[in-house]
Amino acid sequence: MYNKPLTIAATTILLCSPVIILSSCEKKDAGAGQPQALVPDVQVTKLVTEDVPIKAIWIGNLRGTEDAEIRSQVTGYLLSKDYKDGAYVKKGQTLFQIDPRPFQATLEQAQGRLEQYEATLKKYQLDVERYTPLVKSGSVSRKQLDDALQQVQETEAAIATAKAQVDQARINLKFTTITAPISGLAGLATPSIGNLLTPSSPTPLTTISAIDPIRVDFNPSDKDFLDLSSLDESSNGKKGFKFNVILPNGTLYPQQGYSVAADRNVDTQTATINVVGHIPNPNLILRPGMFVRIQATVKTLKNATLVPPRSILSTQSAKFIVYLDDKNIPHMQVVQTGPVVDGMQVIDIIPMPNSTFTKDSPIVVEGIQQAARLQGQAPVNPTPYKHVVSQPVMPSVGAQSFEKAKTPEGMHHDNAQPASK
């Protein structure tokens, strides 16, 4: 998973110098007459091996699944507002009422004009019926009959126009009652009673948003999108990948959302893609315009190895853990670190020649600096690790201790000290 052999630590560990060993023996003889040092206490834990979900977080912007701007279709004076600002309205519910009297008058005029044309048409049709047999007897000229036929056709065309005018007047009259085109949450009304409303007004009367479920737009990177797409395919054509929602106040929203669509292209400037999701919103707590954080699992690390972040020692070139052998003597083991998940550090163990490390070796968490000083030399007193909240993460170890980790564990370097926290 994360293996990259650190040859600098793995090869030099085989070096062994008789001069250094002799120096080590002399130091033991010199300290034979001194009081025995106290065995330091350390806190240890075991490696944890489990599947680890890797999560990512993006900023999401909420909006209605449908956002309908309500505008006047005709010009007229506002008589009434028939809904409560900010209330939930149903499709077809009356929102505003424009003075219908001018439009009612226009409709009646159009209907009267239509009736007039229809009466005229009947007269011309009777003329045609009367002139037709008289043309044969010569009592009426052919021209009179042709004129009557033309008048019938003209009147029929006028009737068609009048009917269209009646339909238009009826539609305009209907537009004086403004209703909700969708069910949803209605915003604050912008006009006041008595205002003149026009179709050309740049500001809508109000906006209705369908917010259960509510829509969220967020922008994962192209890499995360590929990982998410594999999760989407595993859903067998059902709802897309699921995600958690973290509200602006930092609390976790009780219901999960799910993806429904993704844009056709990746933004070349940011290397991100717009993804659309839906979030159940039965209590209408989530509102359009809110910014939330979207958290989703992008992949899972199988059989990952985890330790507390506190147990990691780092230098500029490598990272280590300190483990105990069966005699409680500390040793340093090179590792490669991955992400921190739920307060645990993902690591990969780097093989080292002559290492006694096993998956069951106790890992030093507290007292790690004292243990690093005694690596390969003297035992420590291990006790179970007790987790403390808000601890410093990854204390660093000095370059001399790093060099010590590369030498045989039987060597003694009294000057090798881990850097202070």
N, C-alpha and C positions, 0 to 999 in steps of 0.2 A: 504493500500500500504506500508506505512512505520510505522504503528502504533505499538508502544511498550509502554504501560502505565507506566508513571513515577510516581510510588506510593509515592516516597519520596517527590515530590512537590504537589501531589494531595491530600494526606491524612493530612499532617501537616498543610495545609492551613485552616483546620477547627478549629485549636487550638485558644483559646481566653483567655487571662489572665486579670482579673480585675486590677491587680497591674499595668500591662503595660498600660491599658486604663487610669487608674488614672494618671500615669506618663505622658501620652499624654495630659491630661487635664491641668496638671500643666504647661507643656511647652507652651500651648496656653495662659494661664493666664500670664506667664512670658513674652511672646512676645507681649502682648496686647498693651504695651506702646511704642513698637518699630515701625518704619516706615514700611509700607506694602511693601513686596518684589515685584520686577517687574515680570510680567508673561513672562516666556521665550518663544521665538518663535521656533517652530519646523516645519519641512516639513513632510507632510504625503502623503500616497498614498493608493489605494484600493488593495485588493487581486485580482489577476488575475487567472481565472480558464479557462483552455483550454487543449486540447490534446497536449502533448509534445513529439516530436520525440527524442529518445535517440540515439546519433550518436557515432560511434567509428572510430578511425583513425589507419591505419597500413602503414608501409613502403612497397612500391611496386617497383619492378624492371622490367624495360621494355625490351622486346626482340621482334624479328620478329615473326609473326605467323608461318612463315617458314624461316629458316636460311640455305641457301645452300652454302656450301664451294666449291669453284671452284678449281679443281685440274687437272693436266695433266694426261691423260690416257696412253700416250706413251712418249718415250724418244726422244727429239729432240730440236733443237735450235729455240728460239722465234724470229719470223720475225716481228710481229707487235702487237700492242695493239689497239683495234678498238672501244674503248668506253672511255668516259670521267670519270675520277675518281670522285666518289661521285654522279654520275648521276643516274637517273631512267632509267632502261633498261627493255625491253619487252622480254617475253619468246621467245627463238629462235634467239635472236639478237647475232651477232658475237662479242665475247669479245677479244679473242687472236687468233693468227695464228702462228702455228709451221711450220717450213720448210717442205713442203710435198714431196719434190723430192725423198728422200730415200724410202718413203712409196709408192710412185707412181711406182718406179722401182721394188720394191718387189711385188707389185700387177701384174705388167706386166710379171714378171718371173713366178709367180704362174699361170697366165692365159696361158702362153706358155707351161708350163708343162702339164696343163690340156688338151690343144689341142693335144699335143703329145700322151698322153695316149688314147685320143679318136680315133686318127688315128690308133694306134696300135690295139685297140679293133676291129676296122672294118676289119683289116687284119685277125685277129684270127677268127672272125665270118665267113669270107669267107672260111677260111680253113676248119672249121667245116662243112659248107654247101657242100664243094667239097669232103671231106673225107667220109661223111655219105653214099652216094650210092656206093662208091668204096669199102667200107668195105664188102658190101654184095657180090660183085663180086670177092672179094679176091685180088683186085689190091693194096689195102692199108691195112696194118695191123690194128688190133683193138687198138694196143698201140698208133699208130700215132693219131688216132681219140681222144683217151682219153687225150693225151698230148695237143691237140688243145683245147679241152673243158676246161682243167685246165688253159691254158693260157688266155682263155676268162674270166674266173672267177677272176683270179689274176688281170687282167687289169681293170675289172669292179671295184674291190676294190681299185685299184690305182686311178681310176678316182674319186671315192667318196672322197678319201683323198685329191686329188688335188682340188676338188671343195671346200672343207672345208678350204684349204689354201687360195684359192682365196677370199672366204668370209671373212676370218680373215684379209687378206691384205686390202680388201676394207674397213673393219671396222676401222683398224688402220689409213688408209688414211683419213677417215672421222673424226677421233679423232684429226687430226692436226688442224682442225677448231673447236675452243672451243666456244660453244654458251651458252646462259643463260638458265638454266633449268626452271626458274620461272621468273615472272615479279616482280620487286622490286627495292630497292635502292642498288646500287653496291658500295662496299667500295673501298679503295685505292688499286691499284695494287702493289704487292710486287716484281715481277721480272722486270728486265730491258731488253730492246731489245738486242738480242744476247746471253742471258743466256741459259744455257742448262737446260731444264725442264725434270724432271723424276717423275714417279708415286710415288716413295718412299719418295719424299720430305715431311718433316714434316709440312711445312708452306703452306697453300693454296695460290693460285694465287690471289684470292680475295674472298669476301663473299657477297652474295646477300641476302637481307632481305625483305620479304613482310611485309610492315608496315602500310598498310591501309586496315583493322584495325590493330593496333599494339597490341601485347600481353603484359599483365602485370601479374606478379606473386606476391602474397602477402599472409601473414600467420596470419589469425585471430585465436584467442583462440578457444578451443573446445566449450566453452560456447557461444561465439559470433557466431560460426558456426551453432550451433543449432538454435539460433534466426534467423540467415540469411536463414537457410534452410526452416523455416516456411514462410518467405517472398518469397522464390523461388517457393514453392508449390502454393502460391497464384497467381502466374503469369500464371496459367492455361497452362503450357507446353510451353509457349513462352520463350523469352529471360529471363535469370535469373535476380536476383536482380540488381538494378541499383546502381551506386556509382559515387561520384564526384572525380575529380582528381585535386590535388593541386601541382602545378609545383615547381621545385627547387627554383625559385625566389619568391615563396610565393603567386603567383597569381593563381586564380581559372581557370582551363581549361574550355573553353566554352561549351564543349560537355561532356555528361555523358557516362561512360562505363557500361558494363554489364557482369555478370559472365557467364562462359561457361562450366566450369568443376571444380571438386575438386579431390584431391588425394584420394587414397583408404584408407589411414590410417592416424592417428594422431601421430605426433612425440612424443614419450614417454619422451624425454628429456625436451622439451619446452611446451608440451601440446598445440601445434598449428597444423594447417593443411594447406597444400598448396592449394590455390585457384587460378584458372586461369581466367582472364577476358580479354575482348577485348575493345579497346577504338577507336572510329572513329578518323582517322588521315588524312583528305583529303588534308591538306596543308603540310603534312610530317614534321610538327614541332617536334613531338615526335620522338626520336631516340633510337635505342637499346642501352642498358647500362645505361640509365638515371634512377635515383631514384626519385620517386614521392611519395606523400602521398595519400592514398586511404581513402575516407571518405564515410561511408554508415550508413544509419539508421538501427539499429539492432532491435529496438522495439519502441512502442509508449505507453506512459503513458496516459491513458484516464482520462479526467477531473482532471488534476493535478492542484495543487494550487501553485502559484508562487508569490514571492516578490523580490524586489531588494536585492542582497547579503548584501548591506550596512545596511539593517534593522535587521540583525541577531546579537544578543548578545550571547556570548558563555562563558561557564565555563568548568571545566574539566569533569563535569558529566552531563551537560544539555545545551540546547540552547533555546533561547527565542526570541520572538518579543515583542515590546511594542505597545499596541493599546490604543485608546482613547474611553471613554464611551460617552454618550450623553451630558455630562457636560464638555467634553474635559479634563477629569482627566485621566492621564496615568495609565495603568495596564500592568503587565507582563504575557505573555502566553507561556507555554512550547510548543515547536515544535520539530519535528524530521526532519532533513535535508536530501535531496536527492542530485542529481547532479545539477550542474549549467549549464543551457542550454541557449545559446544566451544571456548571461548577466543577466539571471534571475535565482533565487534560487528556486528549487523545495522543498516544505516543506509539512509536514503532521501535522495537528493540534492535539495535545494530549489533550483529555478531562480533565478538572480540575473542582473540586467541587466549586460551587458558582461563577463560572466565568461568566462575562457578555459579553464575546466575541461573536461576530456574524461575518458572512461572509462579512457584510457591514461595520464593524468597521474600522475606519481609522488606518493605520499602520504608525508608526513613522519611518522615514528614516534618516533625518538630525536632529541633536539636540537630538539624542537618549539617550546620557548620562545624559543630563539635565532632560529629561523625566523620566529616570530610578530613579533619585534621588527623584522625586516628586510622584512616583507611589502610588496611593491611597490616596494622601494628598491634592494636589492643582492642579488647571487646568493649561493648557498651551495654547499658541496661535497657532493654526494650520494654515499652508499655504500649497498650492499644492507643491509637490516634483518636483524639477528641477534637472534632471539628469546631472551629471558632469562626464566626461570621466576620467578614470584612478584614481578611488577612492580606498582607502584601503578597504579590504573586511573583514567582520566579526570581528569588534572590540570586545575585551573580556571584561567581567564584573567580578569584584572581588568576592571573596567567600562570603563577607558580604552581597552584594546585592543579591546573590543567596539565602542566608538564608532568606533575607527579602522577596523574592518572595514566600517563603514557608509559611509565616505568614499571618494572616488575613490582608486585605488591609487597615483596619481602624487603624492598629498599626503604630507608628512613630518610625523609627530608624534613627536618625540624622547622625549616624556614617557610614551608609551604602553608600558607594561611588563606582560607576563603575570604573573599572581600566581605566587609561588614555590610549589614542590611542597610 
